[in-house]
């Protein structure tokens, strides 16, 4: 038995398994991302329309109940999310 051959095939098999699993996971994530395009456009419009700022200011005035989930109104949250999406789109374009 050629030990170098066996060692090489085992190393390549480990690499194959890792890459295969990552490719499958990435394909699923891309499918999910594709299904969210309408939501992304909705968030982009919300941010750019001025409505986000009005809602943020209403929250600052205490007009939104404290128990309401409102992560979208965090000062940098929505901006950072949309920036991350732009960066992902750029990476996918390469």
C-alpha positions as CSV (number, residue, x, y, z in Angstrom):
1,X,0.0,0.0,0.0
2,X,1.4,3.4,-1.0
3,X,1.1,5.5,2.3
4,X,1.5,8.8,0.5
5,X,-1.3,7.9,-1.9
6,X,-3.6,6.9,1.0
7,X,-2.7,10.0,3.0
8,X,-3.3,12.3,0.1
9,X,-6.7,10.7,-0.7
10,X,-7.7,11.1,2.9
11,X,-6.7,14.8,3.0
12,X,-8.5,15.4,-0.2
13,X,-11.6,13.6,1.0
14,X,-11.7,15.9,4.1
15,X,-11.4,18.9,1.9
16,X,-14.1,17.6,-0.4
17,X,-16.4,17.0,2.5
18,X,-15.9,20.5,4.0
19,X,-16.3,22.3,0.6
20,X,-19.3,20.2,-0.3
21,X,-21.0,21.0,3.0
22,X,-20.2,24.7,2.7
23,X,-21.5,24.8,-0.9
24,X,-24.7,23.2,0.1
25,X,-25.1,25.6,3.0
26,X,-24.3,28.6,0.8
27,X,-26.8,27.5,-1.9
28,X,-29.5,27.3,0.8
29,X,-28.6,30.7,2.1
30,X,-28.7,32.2,-1.4
31,X,-32.1,30.7,-2.0
32,X,-33.3,32.3,1.3
33,X,-31.7,35.6,0.3
34,X,-33.4,35.6,-3.1
35,X,-36.8,35.0,-1.4
36,X,-36.1,38.1,0.8
37,X,-35.6,40.6,-2.1
38,X,-39.0,42.2,-1.7
39,X,-38.3,42.7,2.1
40,X,-35.0,44.2,1.3
41,X,-36.5,46.7,-1.2
42,X,-39.2,47.5,1.4
43,X,-36.5,48.3,4.0
44,X,-34.5,50.4,1.6
45,X,-37.6,52.4,0.7
46,X,-38.5,52.8,4.4
47,X,-35.1,54.2,5.1
48,X,-34.8,56.5,2.2
49,X,-38.4,57.8,2.3
50,X,-38.0,59.7,5.5
51,X,-40.6,57.5,7.3
52,X,-37.8,55.8,9.2
53,X,-36.7,59.1,10.7
54,X,-40.2,60.1,11.6
55,X,-40.7,56.7,13.3
56,X,-37.4,57.0,15.1
57,X,-38.3,60.4,16.4
58,X,-41.7,59.1,17.5
59,X,-39.9,56.4,19.4
60,X,-37.6,58.9,21.0
61,X,-40.7,60.8,22.2
62,X,-42.0,57.6,23.8
63,X,-44.9,57.2,21.4
64,X,-44.1,53.5,20.8
65,X,-44.8,51.2,23.7
66,X,-41.6,50.0,25.5
67,X,-42.5,46.3,25.0
68,X,-42.6,46.7,21.2
69,X,-39.7,45.1,19.3
70,X,-38.1,47.9,17.3
71,X,-34.6,46.9,16.4
72,X,-35.3,48.5,13.0
73,X,-35.3,51.9,14.7
74,X,-31.9,51.5,16.3
75,X,-29.7,54.4,15.1
76,X,-27.3,52.3,13.0
77,X,-29.1,48.9,12.8
78,X,-31.0,49.4,9.5
79,X,-28.2,51.4,7.9
80,X,-25.7,48.7,8.8
81,X,-27.9,45.9,7.6
82,X,-28.5,47.5,4.3
83,X,-24.7,48.3,4.0
84,X,-24.0,44.6,4.8
85,X,-26.4,43.6,2.0
86,X,-24.7,45.9,-0.5
87,X,-21.3,44.3,0.5
88,X,-22.8,40.8,0.0
89,X,-24.1,41.8,-3.4
90,X,-20.7,43.1,-4.3
91,X,-19.1,39.9,-3.2
92,X,-21.6,37.8,-5.1
93,X,-20.9,39.8,-8.3
94,X,-17.3,38.8,-8.2
